[in-house]
């Protein structure tokens, strides 16, 4: 797979078949678009090219409205796209000036000049250009002028994407990891770097690695305890994860801590991937460390049963 981030230095893609979008989550709806892109490219022996944007367009055009939460970091997104058959990704720097291109400029100076597409795969409700003035009909009207063909993504696929994205975010924020996995097509995960904590877990027999998530916009699930898989240094491990403020020890700052089963390596400053399997319970304030320790034993038992 090749990722191009300089749109002024792109190769000439033979019979380029392109589609654009944020593809956040690369979930089951997005996979249908990718399938159509690959299918159209196969028809004409063309090169499928997926065009995405960084930062997320909403950070530029809607930054004053609400906080943005993303399902994938850029690196996570690339790996998921590759897994689904994408070999060419173009990452467009999304700036205020780019967002202000007129619809005609977007077609001529961006799509045509940079990619010389044979086929453009878009949805019937696709909008582009300043004030979202461009649409599917405008692209269709340009086919003869610029020698490309526009292929429509079916309405039911686009609705599925919208519904899926909403359900995924809602489920994750509710801690319903299993529902999120159904719509994602995979278990939700995040990558983080291990930072030093207060080491309280060691004193009660459950040492934890404190994680600092790579991207500040990454969507973090609801507070609670989760059964997880851990990928560290090419090793696949099992464990349980706590997200929350640790009320039993009067914590105030939200932390993400993972207890890895049968593992005692010194891993500070290292990176790991954590995949969530199931939420075991809400975060609870216990009456002292002994009660917390007893509950952690039950949590560990439940997590190991799920991971068997």
C-alpha positions in Angstrom: 0.0 0.0 0.0 1.2 3.5 -0.8 0.0 6.6 1.0 0.5 9.9 -0.8 0.4 13.1 1.2 1.8 15.6 -1.3 -1.0 16.3 -3.8 1.4 18.3 -5.9 3.7 15.3 -6.5 1.3 12.4 -7.3 2.1 9.7 -9.8 0.1 9.3 -12.9 -2.6 6.7 -12.0 -3.5 4.6 -15.0 -7.2 4.8 -15.6 -7.8 6.2 -12.2 -11.0 5.2 -10.5 -11.5 7.5 -7.5 -13.7 8.1 -4.5 -13.5 10.6 -1.7 -14.5 10.7 1.9 -13.3 10.7 5.5 -13.9 7.0 5.9 -13.7 7.3 9.7 -14.2 3.9 11.2 -13.8 2.0 7.9 -16.9 0.2 9.0 -19.3 -2.1 7.2 -20.9 0.7 5.2 -17.6 2.0 4.0 -16.5 -1.5 3.0 -19.4 -1.5 0.5 -18.1 1.7 -1.1 -14.6 0.2 -1.2 -16.0 -3.0 -2.9 -17.7 -0.8 -5.5 -14.5 1.2 -6.1 -12.5 -2.0 -6.6 -15.2 -3.5 -8.9 -15.4 -0.4 -11.1 -11.6 -0.4 -11.4 -11.5 -4.1 -12.3 -14.0 -3.4 -15.1 -11.7 -1.1 -17.0 -8.4 -2.5 -15.7 -8.0 0.7 -13.8 -6.2 1.9 -10.7 -8.5 2.3 -7.6 -7.5 5.4 -5.6 -9.1 6.4 -2.3 -8.9 10.1 -1.5 -9.3 11.1 2.1 -8.6 14.3 4.1 -6.5 15.4 7.1 -7.4 16.9 9.4 -11.0 15.8 9.4 -13.0 18.5 7.4 -15.3 19.1 10.4 -12.3 20.4 12.4 -11.9 23.1 9.8 -15.4 24.0 8.7 -17.3 23.2 12.0 -14.7 23.7 14.6 -16.7 26.2 16.6 -19.8 24.0 16.9 -18.8 20.9 18.9 -15.9 18.7 19.8 -15.0 16.1 17.2 -14.5 12.5 18.2 -13.0 10.1 15.6 -13.1 6.3 15.5 -9.7 5.9 13.8 -6.4 7.7 13.9 -4.8 8.1 10.5 -2.5 5.1 10.9 -5.4 3.0 12.1 -7.4 4.0 9.1 -4.6 3.2 6.7 -4.2 -0.3 8.1 -8.0 -1.0 7.9 -8.2 0.3 4.3 -5.3 -1.9 3.3 -7.0 -4.8 4.9 -10.0 -4.1 2.7 -8.0 -4.1 -0.5 -7.0 -0.4 -1.0 -3.5 0.0 -2.3 -3.4 3.7 -3.1 -4.5 6.3 -0.6 -4.1 10.1 -1.2 -4.3 12.2 1.9 -5.4 15.8 1.1 -4.4 18.5 3.5 -7.8 20.0 4.4 -7.3 23.7 4.9 -9.7 26.6 5.0 -8.6 27.7 1.5 -9.2 24.2 0.2 -12.7 24.2 1.7 -13.4 27.5 -0.1 -12.7 26.2 -3.6 -15.8 26.7 -5.8 -17.5 23.5 -7.0 -16.1 24.1 -10.5 -12.6 24.7 -9.2 -12.8 21.6 -7.1 -13.7 19.5 -10.2 -11.3 21.1 -12.6 -8.3 22.0 -10.5 -8.4 19.2 -8.0 -10.2 16.1 -9.3 -9.3 16.4 -13.0 -5.9 18.1 -12.7 -4.5 15.9 -9.9 -6.1 12.5 -10.8 -7.2 12.6 -14.4 -10.0 10.1 -13.4 -11.6 7.7 -15.8 -14.3 7.0 -13.2 -15.5 8.9 -10.1 -17.5 6.9 -7.6 -19.8 9.2 -5.5 -23.1 9.1 -3.8 -26.3 10.7 -5.1 -26.2 13.2 -2.2 -22.4 14.0 -2.5 -21.7 17.6 -1.8 -18.5 19.5 -2.5 -17.0 22.9 -3.0 -17.6 26.2 -1.1 -20.9 26.2 0.8 -21.4 22.6 -0.5 -22.6 24.0 -3.8 -21.4 21.1 -5.9 -23.4 17.9 -6.2 -23.9 14.7 -8.2 -25.7 16.4 -11.1 -22.8 18.9 -11.5 -20.3 16.1 -11.8 -22.6 14.3 -14.4 -22.7 17.5 -16.4 -18.9 17.6 -16.6 -18.5 14.0 -17.9 -18.1 14.9 -21.6 -15.9 18.0 -20.9 -13.4 16.1 -18.8 -13.7 12.6 -20.2 -14.7 10.8 -17.0 -17.7 8.7 -16.0 -19.6 9.2 -12.7 -20.9 6.1 -10.9 -23.4 6.4 -8.1 -23.2 4.8 -4.7 -26.7 3.4 -4.0 -28.8 5.3 -1.6 -29.2 2.4 0.8 -25.4 2.1 1.2 -25.2 5.8 2.1 -28.0 5.6 4.6 -26.3 2.5 6.1 -23.1 4.5 6.5 -24.9 7.3 8.3 -26.9 5.0 10.5 -23.8 2.8 11.2 -21.6 5.8 12.2 -24.2 7.1 14.6 -24.9 3.7 16.1 -21.2 3.0 16.5 -20.4 6.3 18.3 -23.5 5.9 20.5 -22.6 2.4 21.4 -19.0 3.2 22.3 -20.0 6.1 24.4 -22.5 3.8 26.2 -19.8 1.1 26.7 -21.8 -1.2 24.4 -18.7 -2.6 22.7 -20.4 -5.6 21.3 -23.0 -3.6 19.3 -20.2 -1.3 18.1 -18.4 -4.3 16.8 -21.4 -5.5 14.8 -21.5 -2.2 12.8 -17.7 -1.8 12.6 -17.1 -5.3 11.4 -14.3 -5.6 13.9 -13.8 -5.0 17.7 -13.1 -1.4 18.6 -9.5 -0.7 19.5 -7.0 2.0 20.3 -3.3 2.5 20.4 -1.4 4.1 23.2 1.9 4.8 24.8 2.5 3.5 28.3 3.2 6.3 30.8 4.1 6.1 34.5 1.2 6.0 36.9 1.1 5.9 40.7 1.7 2.2 40.8 -1.1 1.6 43.2 -2.2 -1.5 41.3 1.1 -3.3 42.2 0.3 -2.9 45.9 -2.9 -4.9 45.6 -1.7 -7.5 43.1 -3.0 -6.0 39.9 -0.2 -4.0 38.2 -1.5 -1.8 35.4 0.0 0.0 32.4 -1.3 3.5 32.1 -2.1 4.4 28.5 -1.8 7.8 26.8 -3.9 7.6 23.6 -2.1 8.7 20.5 -4.7 11.1 19.1 -6.6 13.6 21.3 -9.7 13.2 19.2 -9.9 9.5 19.5 -13.3 8.4 20.8 -12.9 6.8 24.3 -15.6 4.4 25.5 -17.7 4.9 28.6 -16.0 4.5 32.0 -15.9 1.0 33.3 -14.0 -2.3 33.3 -13.5 -4.2 30.0 -12.2 -7.5 28.9 -9.4 -6.8 26.3 -6.8 -8.3 24.0 -3.4 -6.6 24.1 -0.9 -6.5 21.3 2.6 -5.6 22.5 5.9 -6.2 20.8 4.3 -8.7 18.4 2.9 -10.6 21.3 -0.8 -11.3 21.7 -1.9 -11.0 25.3 -5.1 -11.0 27.4 -6.1 -8.6 30.1 -8.7 -6.3 31.6 -9.0 -2.5 31.2 -10.3 0.2 33.4 -11.4 3.6 32.1 -12.3 6.2 34.7 -11.3 8.4 37.6 -10.6 5.6 40.1 -13.1 6.9 42.7 -12.0 4.4 45.4 -8.7 6.1 45.7 -10.2 9.6 45.3 -9.0 9.9 41.7 -10.1 13.0 39.8 -8.3 12.6 36.4 -9.7 10.2 33.9 -7.2 7.4 33.1 -6.9 4.3 31.0 -5.2 1.4 32.7 -4.7 -2.1 31.5 -3.8 -5.1 33.6 -2.2 -7.8 31.4 -2.6 -11.3 32.6 0.5 -13.4 33.3 2.8 -10.5 32.3 5.4 -8.6 34.3 7.7 -6.9 31.8 8.9 -3.3 32.4 7.2 -1.5 29.4 7.2 2.2 30.2 7.3 4.4 27.1 6.4 1.5 24.9 3.4 1.3 22.6 0.6 -1.2 22.6 -2.7 -1.9 20.9 -5.8 -2.6 23.1 -8.8 -4.3 21.5 -12.0 -4.2 23.6 -14.0 -7.4 23.8 -16.8 -6.7 26.3 -17.7 -4.3 29.1 -17.7 -6.2 32.4 -19.2 -3.5 34.6 -19.5 0.2 35.4 -16.8 2.0 37.4 -17.8 1.7 41.1 -16.5 3.4 44.3 -15.7 0.6 46.8 -15.4 0.8 50.6 -11.6 0.5 50.7 -8.8 -1.3 48.9 -9.8 -4.7 50.2 -13.2 -4.5 48.6 -11.6 -3.2 45.4 -9.1 -6.1 45.3 -11.9 -8.6 45.8 -13.9 -7.1 42.9 -10.8 -7.1 40.7 -10.4 -10.9 41.3 -14.0 -11.3 40.0 -13.3 -9.0 37.0 -10.2 -11.0 36.1 -12.1 -14.3 36.3 -14.8 -12.9 34.0 -12.3 -11.4 31.6 -10.4 -14.7 31.3 -13.6 -16.6 30.6 -14.5 -14.2 27.8 -11.0 -14.5 26.3 -10.9 -18.3 26.4 
